[in-house]
Amino acid sequence: MKKRPFIGVTFKCCNVYSRIYLNEDGTAYTGICPRCYKKRVVVNVVEKGGTKERFFETE
């Protein structure tokens, strides 16, 4: 079984942590707040000069 790439996100709207996974195209990590389902997150993949961070917070 192949592991799916993910990043960790804290959704400030509900103060809850969740993983968001790389989409099928491999162009962005996408997810939604698992508690309220109102806050949607899209993080575009940047190849060069990006960050090595794996954990983020929403606004």
PDB file with SEQRES, HELIX, SHEET and CRYST1 records, atoms N, CA, C and O in Angstrom:
SEQRES   1 A   59  MET LYS LYS ARG PRO PHE ILE GLY VAL THR PHE LYS CYS          
SEQRES   2 A   59  CYS ASN VAL TYR SER ARG ILE TYR LEU ASN GLU ASP GLY          
SEQRES   3 A   59  THR ALA TYR THR GLY ILE CYS PRO ARG CYS TYR LYS LYS          
SEQRES   4 A   59  ARG VAL VAL VAL ASN VAL VAL GLU LYS GLY GLY THR LYS          
SEQRES   5 A   59  GLU ARG PHE PHE GLU THR GLU                                  
SHEET    1 AA1 5 ARG A  40  ASN A  44  0                                        
SHEET    2 AA1 5 ALA A  28  ILE A  32 -1                                        
SHEET    3 AA1 5 VAL A  16  LEU A  22 -1                                        
SHEET    4 AA1 5 PHE A   6  PHE A  11 -1                                        
SHEET    5 AA1 5 PHE A  55  GLU A  57  1                                        
CRYST1    1.000    1.000    1.000  90.00  90.00  90.00 P 1           1          
ATOM      1  N   MET A   1       0.840  -1.185   0.000  1.00  0.00           N  
ATOM      2  CA  MET A   1       0.000   0.000   0.000  1.00  0.00           C  
ATOM      3  C   MET A   1       0.886   1.250   0.000  1.00  0.00           C  
ATOM      4  O   MET A   1       1.774   1.396   0.839  1.00  0.00           O  
ATOM      5  N   LYS A   2       0.631   2.129  -0.940  1.00  0.00           N  
ATOM      6  CA  LYS A   2       1.409   3.354  -1.074  1.00  0.00           C  
ATOM      7  C   LYS A   2       0.862   4.414  -0.111  1.00  0.00           C  
ATOM      8  O   LYS A   2      -0.348   4.618  -0.017  1.00  0.00           O  
ATOM      9  N   LYS A   3       1.778   5.087   0.604  1.00  0.00           N  
ATOM     10  CA  LYS A   3       1.366   6.145   1.524  1.00  0.00           C  
ATOM     11  C   LYS A   3       0.999   7.401   0.751  1.00  0.00           C  
ATOM     12  O   LYS A   3       1.698   7.782  -0.188  1.00  0.00           O  
ATOM     13  N   ARG A   4      -0.097   8.047   1.141  1.00  0.00           N  
ATOM     14  CA  ARG A   4      -0.516   9.296   0.504  1.00  0.00           C  
ATOM     15  C   ARG A   4       0.173  10.467   1.189  1.00  0.00           C  
ATOM     16  O   ARG A   4       0.156  10.549   2.417  1.00  0.00           O  
ATOM     17  N   PRO A   5       0.782  11.378   0.426  1.00  0.00           N  
ATOM     18  CA  PRO A   5       1.404  12.566   1.023  1.00  0.00           C  
ATOM     19  C   PRO A   5       0.347  13.443   1.694  1.00  0.00           C  
ATOM     20  O   PRO A   5      -0.766  13.584   1.190  1.00  0.00           O  
ATOM     21  N   PHE A   6       0.707  14.028   2.830  1.00  0.00           N  
ATOM     22  CA  PHE A   6      -0.213  14.899   3.550  1.00  0.00           C  
ATOM     23  C   PHE A   6       0.559  15.994   4.276  1.00  0.00           C  
ATOM     24  O   PHE A   6       1.772  15.905   4.467  1.00  0.00           O  
ATOM     25  N   ILE A   7      -0.180  17.033   4.678  1.00  0.00           N  
ATOM     26  CA  ILE A   7       0.345  18.043   5.595  1.00  0.00           C  
ATOM     27  C   ILE A   7      -0.654  18.175   6.738  1.00  0.00           C  
ATOM     28  O   ILE A   7      -1.834  17.864   6.576  1.00  0.00           O  
ATOM     29  N   GLY A   8      -0.186  18.628   7.874  1.00  0.00           N  
ATOM     30  CA  GLY A   8      -1.048  18.816   9.041  1.00  0.00           C  
ATOM     31  C   GLY A   8      -1.543  20.250   9.102  1.00  0.00           C  
ATOM     32  O   GLY A   8      -0.782  21.192   8.875  1.00  0.00           O  
ATOM     33  N   VAL A   9      -2.827  20.409   9.410  1.00  0.00           N  
ATOM     34  CA  VAL A   9      -3.431  21.738   9.471  1.00  0.00           C  
ATOM     35  C   VAL A   9      -4.253  21.860  10.757  1.00  0.00           C  
ATOM     36  O   VAL A   9      -5.032  20.969  11.096  1.00  0.00           O  
ATOM     37  N   THR A  10      -4.068  22.975  11.467  1.00  0.00           N  
ATOM     38  CA  THR A  10      -4.947  23.302  12.577  1.00  0.00           C  
ATOM     39  C   THR A  10      -5.970  24.295  12.066  1.00  0.00           C  
ATOM     40  O   THR A  10      -5.618  25.392  11.634  1.00  0.00           O  
ATOM     41  N   PHE A  11      -7.233  23.913  12.116  1.00  0.00           N  
ATOM     42  CA  PHE A  11      -8.324  24.782  11.683  1.00  0.00           C  
ATOM     43  C   PHE A  11      -8.715  25.652  12.868  1.00  0.00           C  
ATOM     44  O   PHE A  11      -9.294  25.167  13.840  1.00  0.00           O  
ATOM     45  N   LYS A  12      -8.393  26.952  12.780  1.00  0.00           N  
ATOM     46  CA  LYS A  12      -8.650  27.875  13.879  1.00  0.00           C  
ATOM     47  C   LYS A  12     -10.141  28.076  14.143  1.00  0.00           C  
ATOM     48  O   LYS A  12     -10.531  28.421  15.259  1.00  0.00           O  
ATOM     49  N   CYS A  13     -10.972  27.863  13.127  1.00  0.00           N  
ATOM     50  CA  CYS A  13     -12.412  28.058  13.291  1.00  0.00           C  
ATOM     51  C   CYS A  13     -12.965  27.175  14.410  1.00  0.00           C  
ATOM     52  O   CYS A  13     -13.882  27.582  15.124  1.00  0.00           O  
ATOM     53  N   CYS A  14     -12.420  25.979  14.565  1.00  0.00           N  
ATOM     54  CA  CYS A  14     -12.897  25.036  15.583  1.00  0.00           C  
ATOM     55  C   CYS A  14     -11.771  24.512  16.473  1.00  0.00           C  
ATOM     56  O   CYS A  14     -11.984  23.623  17.298  1.00  0.00           O  
ATOM     57  N   ASN A  15     -10.575  25.070  16.297  1.00  0.00           N  
ATOM     58  CA  ASN A  15      -9.397  24.660  17.061  1.00  0.00           C  
ATOM     59  C   ASN A  15      -9.205  23.142  17.015  1.00  0.00           C  
ATOM     60  O   ASN A  15      -9.079  22.481  18.046  1.00  0.00           O  
ATOM     61  N   VAL A  16      -9.187  22.615  15.798  1.00  0.00           N  
ATOM     62  CA  VAL A  16      -9.048  21.178  15.604  1.00  0.00           C  
ATOM     63  C   VAL A  16      -7.969  20.905  14.553  1.00  0.00           C  
ATOM     64  O   VAL A  16      -7.845  21.635  13.569  1.00  0.00           O  
ATOM     65  N   TYR A  17      -7.195  19.848  14.777  1.00  0.00           N  
ATOM     66  CA  TYR A  17      -6.121  19.447  13.865  1.00  0.00           C  
ATOM     67  C   TYR A  17      -6.633  18.371  12.911  1.00  0.00           C  
ATOM     68  O   TYR A  17      -7.439  17.521  13.289  1.00  0.00           O  
ATOM     69  N   SER A  18      -6.155  18.423  11.679  1.00  0.00           N  
ATOM     70  CA  SER A  18      -6.499  17.390  10.709  1.00  0.00           C  
ATOM     71  C   SER A  18      -5.384  17.290   9.678  1.00  0.00           C  
ATOM     72  O   SER A  18      -4.622  18.236   9.477  1.00  0.00           O  
ATOM     73  N   ARG A  19      -5.298  16.160   9.041  1.00  0.00           N  
ATOM     74  CA  ARG A  19      -4.397  16.003   7.905  1.00  0.00           C  
ATOM     75  C   ARG A  19      -5.167  16.389   6.650  1.00  0.00           C  
ATOM     76  O   ARG A  19      -6.359  16.104   6.534  1.00  0.00           O  
ATOM     77  N   ILE A  20      -4.479  17.042   5.705  1.00  0.00           N  
ATOM     78  CA  ILE A  20      -5.074  17.247   4.385  1.00  0.00           C  
ATOM     79  C   ILE A  20      -4.137  16.602   3.376  1.00  0.00           C  
ATOM     80  O   ILE A  20      -2.916  16.712   3.482  1.00  0.00           O  
ATOM     81  N   TYR A  21      -4.716  15.941   2.416  1.00  0.00           N  
ATOM     82  CA  TYR A  21      -3.963  15.086   1.510  1.00  0.00           C  
ATOM     83  C   TYR A  21      -3.789  15.702   0.133  1.00  0.00           C  
ATOM     84  O   TYR A  21      -4.580  16.538  -0.303  1.00  0.00           O  
ATOM     85  N   LEU A  22      -2.736  15.266  -0.538  1.00  0.00           N  
ATOM     86  CA  LEU A  22      -2.435  15.699  -1.896  1.00  0.00           C  
ATOM     87  C   LEU A  22      -3.535  15.202  -2.834  1.00  0.00           C  
ATOM     88  O   LEU A  22      -3.938  14.040  -2.768  1.00  0.00           O  
ATOM     89  N   ASN A  23      -4.017  16.091  -3.707  1.00  0.00           N  
ATOM     90  CA  ASN A  23      -5.084  15.701  -4.631  1.00  0.00           C  
ATOM     91  C   ASN A  23      -4.542  14.737  -5.689  1.00  0.00           C  
ATOM     92  O   ASN A  23      -3.335  14.514  -5.779  1.00  0.00           O  
ATOM     93  N   GLU A  24      -5.443  14.175  -6.480  1.00  0.00           N  
ATOM     94  CA  GLU A  24      -5.060  13.175  -7.481  1.00  0.00           C  
ATOM     95  C   GLU A  24      -4.120  13.725  -8.546  1.00  0.00           C  
ATOM     96  O   GLU A  24      -3.290  12.993  -9.084  1.00  0.00           O  
ATOM     97  N   ASP A  25      -4.253  15.025  -8.853  1.00  0.00           N  
ATOM     98  CA  ASP A  25      -3.390  15.654  -9.861  1.00  0.00           C  
ATOM     99  C   ASP A  25      -1.984  15.920  -9.336  1.00  0.00           C  
ATOM    100  O   ASP A  25      -1.060  16.134 -10.122  1.00  0.00           O  
ATOM    101  N   GLY A  26      -1.814  15.909  -8.011  1.00  0.00           N  
ATOM    102  CA  GLY A  26      -0.522  16.210  -7.408  1.00  0.00           C  
ATOM    103  C   GLY A  26      -0.190  17.684  -7.419  1.00  0.00           C  
ATOM    104  O   GLY A  26       0.978  18.057  -7.305  1.00  0.00           O  
ATOM    105  N   THR A  27      -1.211  18.541  -7.558  1.00  0.00           N  
ATOM    106  CA  THR A  27      -0.979  19.982  -7.665  1.00  0.00           C  
ATOM    107  C   THR A  27      -1.254  20.750  -6.379  1.00  0.00           C  
ATOM    108  O   THR A  27      -0.775  21.874  -6.225  1.00  0.00           O  
ATOM    109  N   ALA A  28      -2.021  20.168  -5.446  1.00  0.00           N  
ATOM    110  CA  ALA A  28      -2.380  20.895  -4.229  1.00  0.00           C  
ATOM    111  C   ALA A  28      -2.837  19.935  -3.140  1.00  0.00           C  
ATOM    112  O   ALA A  28      -3.324  18.838  -3.411  1.00  0.00           O  
ATOM    113  N   TYR A  29      -2.665  20.381  -1.907  1.00  0.00           N  
ATOM    114  CA  TYR A  29      -3.229  19.676  -0.759  1.00  0.00           C  
ATOM    115  C   TYR A  29      -4.580  20.324  -0.484  1.00  0.00           C  
ATOM    116  O   TYR A  29      -4.671  21.547  -0.386  1.00  0.00           O  
ATOM    117  N   THR A  30      -5.618  19.521  -0.361  1.00  0.00           N  
ATOM    118  CA  THR A  30      -6.959  20.075  -0.160  1.00  0.00           C  
ATOM    119  C   THR A  30      -7.630  19.403   1.019  1.00  0.00           C  
ATOM    120  O   THR A  30      -7.426  18.217   1.279  1.00  0.00           O  
ATOM    121  N   GLY A  31      -8.436  20.183   1.733  1.00  0.00           N  
ATOM    122  CA  GLY A  31      -9.159  19.636   2.872  1.00  0.00           C  
ATOM    123  C   GLY A  31     -10.222  20.597   3.363  1.00  0.00           C  
ATOM    124  O   GLY A  31     -10.366  21.711   2.860  1.00  0.00           O  
ATOM    125  N   ILE A  32     -10.965  20.135   4.361  1.00  0.00           N  
ATOM    126  CA  ILE A  32     -12.050  20.912   4.945  1.00  0.00           C  
ATOM    127  C   ILE A  32     -12.074  20.642   6.445  1.00  0.00           C  
ATOM    128  O   ILE A  32     -11.703  19.558   6.893  1.00  0.00           O  
ATOM    129  N   CYS A  33     -12.512  21.631   7.217  1.00  0.00           N  
ATOM    130  CA  CYS A  33     -12.577  21.476   8.664  1.00  0.00           C  
ATOM    131  C   CYS A  33     -13.462  20.266   8.999  1.00  0.00           C  
ATOM    132  O   CYS A  33     -14.613  20.200   8.568  1.00  0.00           O  
ATOM    133  N   PRO A  34     -12.923  19.314   9.767  1.00  0.00           N  
ATOM    134  CA  PRO A  34     -13.682  18.101  10.058  1.00  0.00           C  
ATOM    135  C   PRO A  34     -14.801  18.307  11.075  1.00  0.00           C  
ATOM    136  O   PRO A  34     -15.633  17.420  11.267  1.00  0.00           O  
ATOM    137  N   ARG A  35     -14.828  19.459  11.721  1.00  0.00           N  
ATOM    138  CA  ARG A  35     -15.858  19.692  12.723  1.00  0.00           C  
ATOM    139  C   ARG A  35     -17.041  20.496  12.179  1.00  0.00           C  
ATOM    140  O   ARG A  35     -18.189  20.074  12.319  1.00  0.00           O  
ATOM    141  N   CYS A  36     -16.772  21.652  11.559  1.00  0.00           N  
ATOM    142  CA  CYS A  36     -17.874  22.516  11.106  1.00  0.00           C  
ATOM    143  C   CYS A  36     -18.141  22.416   9.604  1.00  0.00           C  
ATOM    144  O   CYS A  36     -19.202  22.828   9.136  1.00  0.00           O  
ATOM    145  N   TYR A  37     -17.191  21.876   8.851  1.00  0.00           N  
ATOM    146  CA  TYR A  37     -17.295  21.725   7.385  1.00  0.00           C  
ATOM    147  C   TYR A  37     -17.485  23.056   6.656  1.00  0.00           C  
ATOM    148  O   TYR A  37     -17.991  23.075   5.534  1.00  0.00           O  
ATOM    149  N   LYS A  38     -17.090  24.155   7.273  1.00  0.00           N  
ATOM    150  CA  LYS A  38     -17.242  25.478   6.651  1.00  0.00           C  
ATOM    151  C   LYS A  38     -15.928  26.002   6.078  1.00  0.00           C  
ATOM    152  O   LYS A  38     -15.923  26.661   5.039  1.00  0.00           O  
ATOM    153  N   LYS A  39     -14.836  25.718   6.738  1.00  0.00           N  
ATOM    154  CA  LYS A  39     -13.538  26.233   6.312  1.00  0.00           C  
ATOM    155  C   LYS A  39     -12.880  25.245   5.361  1.00  0.00           C  
ATOM    156  O   LYS A  39     -12.569  24.118   5.744  1.00  0.00           O  
ATOM    157  N   ARG A  40     -12.668  25.673   4.116  1.00  0.00           N  
ATOM    158  CA  ARG A  40     -12.029  24.860   3.086  1.00  0.00           C  
ATOM    159  C   ARG A  40     -10.599  25.376   2.894  1.00  0.00           C  
ATOM    160  O   ARG A  40     -10.361  26.583   2.907  1.00  0.00           O  
ATOM    161  N   VAL A  41      -9.652  24.450   2.716  1.00  0.00           N  
ATOM    162  CA  VAL A  41      -8.246  24.811   2.570  1.00  0.00           C  
ATOM    163  C   VAL A  41      -7.684  24.198   1.291  1.00  0.00           C  
ATOM    164  O   VAL A  41      -7.910  23.024   0.995  1.00  0.00           O  
ATOM    165  N   VAL A  42      -6.949  25.015   0.539  1.00  0.00           N  
ATOM    166  CA  VAL A  42      -6.204  24.543  -0.629  1.00  0.00           C  
ATOM    167  C   VAL A  42      -4.790  25.106  -0.515  1.00  0.00           C  
ATOM    168  O   VAL A  42      -4.603  26.321  -0.453  1.00  0.00           O  
ATOM    169  N   VAL A  43      -3.811  24.229  -0.488  1.00  0.00           N  
ATOM    170  CA  VAL A  43      -2.409  24.638  -0.406  1.00  0.00           C  
ATOM    171  C   VAL A  43      -1.730  24.141  -1.678  1.00  0.00           C  
ATOM    172  O   VAL A  43      -1.550  22.936  -1.858  1.00  0.00           O  
ATOM    173  N   ASN A  44      -1.360  25.054  -2.547  1.00  0.00           N  
ATOM    174  CA  ASN A  44      -0.713  24.687  -3.812  1.00  0.00           C  
ATOM    175  C   ASN A  44       0.680  24.138  -3.566  1.00  0.00           C  
ATOM    176  O   ASN A  44       1.390  24.581  -2.663  1.00  0.00           O  
ATOM    177  N   VAL A  45       1.055  23.178  -4.374  1.00  0.00           N  
ATOM    178  CA  VAL A  45       2.376  22.565  -4.280  1.00  0.00           C  
ATOM    179  C   VAL A  45       3.376  23.466  -4.990  1.00  0.00           C  
ATOM    180  O   VAL A  45       3.147  23.889  -6.123  1.00  0.00           O  
ATOM    181  N   VAL A  46       4.482  23.756  -4.319  1.00  0.00           N  
ATOM    182  CA  VAL A  46       5.545  24.576  -4.887  1.00  0.00           C  
ATOM    183  C   VAL A  46       6.791  23.703  -4.949  1.00  0.00           C  
ATOM    184  O   VAL A  46       7.243  23.183  -3.929  1.00  0.00           O  
ATOM    185  N   GLU A  47       7.337  23.547  -6.127  1.00  0.00           N  
ATOM    186  CA  GLU A  47       8.488  22.658  -6.316  1.00  0.00           C  
ATOM    187  C   GLU A  47       9.795  23.248  -5.798  1.00  0.00           C  
ATOM    188  O   GLU A  47      10.481  22.619  -4.992  1.00  0.00           O  
ATOM    189  N   LYS A  48      10.148  24.459  -6.258  1.00  0.00           N  
ATOM    190  CA  LYS A  48      11.435  25.039  -5.898  1.00  0.00           C  
ATOM    191  C   LYS A  48      11.234  26.237  -4.989  1.00  0.00           C  
ATOM    192  O   LYS A  48      10.322  27.038  -5.197  1.00  0.00           O  
ATOM    193  N   GLY A  49      12.080  26.358  -3.986  1.00  0.00           N  
ATOM    194  CA  GLY A  49      12.044  27.517  -3.110  1.00  0.00           C  
ATOM    195  C   GLY A  49      10.882  27.521  -2.127  1.00  0.00           C  
ATOM    196  O   GLY A  49      10.597  28.549  -1.513  1.00  0.00           O  
ATOM    197  N   GLY A  50      10.216  26.399  -1.973  1.00  0.00           N  
ATOM    198  CA  GLY A  50       9.079  26.303  -1.054  1.00  0.00           C  
ATOM    199  C   GLY A  50       9.545  26.111   0.376  1.00  0.00           C  
ATOM    200  O   GLY A  50      10.701  26.376   0.706  1.00  0.00           O  
ATOM    201  N   THR A  51       8.657  25.658   1.203  1.00  0.00           N  
ATOM    202  CA  THR A  51       8.976  25.434   2.605  1.00  0.00           C  
ATOM    203  C   THR A  51       9.065  23.946   2.896  1.00  0.00           C  
ATOM    204  O   THR A  51       8.468  23.133   2.191  1.00  0.00           O  
ATOM    205  N   LYS A  52       9.801  23.595   3.921  1.00  0.00           N  
ATOM    206  CA  LYS A  52       9.883  22.199   4.354  1.00  0.00           C  
ATOM    207  C   LYS A  52       8.937  21.939   5.523  1.00  0.00           C  
ATOM    208  O   LYS A  52       8.890  20.831   6.057  1.00  0.00           O  
ATOM    209  N   GLU A  53       8.193  22.955   5.913  1.00  0.00           N  
ATOM    210  CA  GLU A  53       7.244  22.798   7.012  1.00  0.00           C  
ATOM    211  C   GLU A  53       6.162  21.801   6.638  1.00  0.00           C  
ATOM    212  O   GLU A  53       5.778  21.706   5.472  1.00  0.00           O  
ATOM    213  N   ARG A  54       5.671  21.063   7.613  1.00  0.00           N  
ATOM    214  CA  ARG A  54       4.623  20.071   7.377  1.00  0.00           C  
ATOM    215  C   ARG A  54       3.352  20.375   8.174  1.00  0.00           C  
ATOM    216  O   ARG A  54       2.346  19.682   8.021  1.00  0.00           O  
ATOM    217  N   PHE A  55       3.391  21.418   9.032  1.00  0.00           N  
ATOM    218  CA  PHE A  55       2.245  21.765   9.862  1.00  0.00           C  
ATOM    219  C   PHE A  55       1.905  23.245   9.685  1.00  0.00           C  
ATOM    220  O   PHE A  55       2.790  24.101   9.682  1.00  0.00           O  
ATOM    221  N   PHE A  56       0.602  23.536   9.535  1.00  0.00           N  
ATOM    222  CA  PHE A  56       0.149  24.887   9.247  1.00  0.00           C  
ATOM    223  C   PHE A  56      -1.112  25.196  10.044  1.00  0.00           C  
ATOM    224  O   PHE A  56      -1.741  24.295  10.599  1.00  0.00           O  
ATOM    225  N   GLU A  57      -1.482  26.497  10.098  1.00  0.00           N  
ATOM    226  CA  GLU A  57      -2.726  26.939  10.719  1.00  0.00           C  
ATOM    227  C   GLU A  57      -3.528  27.717   9.695  1.00  0.00           C  
ATOM    228  O   GLU A  57      -2.964  28.428   8.864  1.00  0.00           O  
ATOM    229  N   THR A  58      -4.860  27.582   9.756  1.00  0.00           N  
ATOM    230  CA  THR A  58      -5.720  28.369   8.884  1.00  0.00           C  
ATOM    231  C   THR A  58      -5.991  29.711   9.531  1.00  0.00           C  
ATOM    232  O   THR A  58      -5.716  29.894  10.717  1.00  0.00           O  
ATOM    233  N   GLU A  59      -6.516  30.633   8.787  1.00  0.00           N  
ATOM    234  CA  GLU A  59      -6.922  31.938   9.318  1.00  0.00           C  
ATOM    235  C   GLU A  59      -8.307  31.871   9.870  1.00  0.00           C  
ATOM    236  O   GLU A  59      -8.824  32.873  10.363  1.00  0.00           O  
TER     237      GLU A  59                                                      
END                                                                             
